[in-house]
Amino acid sequence: FGSSCVPLSPSLRSTPLRTFLLPSCFTKMAAAAVAPLDPVSIPTGLGNREVIDVGTSVLNLQKIDNPQASLHQCASRYGAQTVRSIFEKLQLKDAVSKFEELNLSDNSIGDEGAEYLLKGLTSTTKDGKQVGENLKVLLLPRARMGAKGIKAIGGVIGASKSLENVILSSNICDSEGVEGEFCQGLAANKSVRSLCLAACRLGDRGACALADGPLQGHPKLEHISLTFNRLELSAARSLAGMLAVNQALRYLDISGNTIGTEGALALVEGVKKNKGRLQKLSVSQNEIKFAGAQAFCRLFMSPEGKSLNFLDLRHNLVPYKGMVDLRKELGKPLDGPEGWMLVFGDRQLLLNR
């Protein structure tokens, strides 16, 4: 082992190696710690079968075991048939799922897999218990679902009394995906606190369906992300109307859209009518220009906007002279020590060109 190591004494040199192994009670405990609680064999999209533990509280199928594997291979590993097989095994056991978190991110779940999720999670055991009654977190970003798949997830949301966090971003469903069944499911739900529908190509029509419907009266929803959804003026006006009556929302994120100056002015009026319930708002990358940014800055500094502890106005086509004027108006001159993050006590205003 190298000349600097202390040599073993003659007595230790002759000691069998097994003497230095952990006692059997510890090895058994270690094996039990990693052994599946309720293993089942399921098919994968790669043509083989794998053992999945359906007795755990967290099922994470977002896996990249080999860094040399392609993203397509990783996405194809667990698909619709995997979802179907998991819930068929639970049905054979007549068991309630123990999953509190289900992570199917970056897998080819598709519309078919979403239908299996709806059927599996909302089915009941012989004694009337819902199979998915323990589920709190459902992660399905980039799961290759379209409009039918998102509608099916709306059914899951509507039937659940436990779901708190749902992420469905980057599933291209267009407005059709959130109209009808999805809005109905969200309206029926009383438990979801955070919903991410980023980059789903909802457009104004989809955002208006949400804002004019379930978002107005949902009792628990505190955060919604509608980033990068091609939202324009109509969506901004509907969201402003929603803010005027909503009682629960604390964080609205519509970054990466094009609501423009008129949309910004409409949202400012909506926040004023919100009466201080909204705490965080992101409208970065929305082409609101100087007039829109100025309206938001003035709101932030006013008594009507004092409840906002986070406001993101970055990358909104504000010219340099406009930035100089806004920073001066905020009491944070451009030649001062602060960069694009302006701190007012425990409040943050993010502002750049």
Order of alpha helices (4+ residues) and beta strands (2+ residues): alpha-alpha-beta-beta-beta-alpha-alpha-beta-alpha-beta-alpha-beta-alpha-alpha-beta-alpha-alpha-beta-alpha-beta-alpha-beta-alpha-beta-alpha-beta-beta
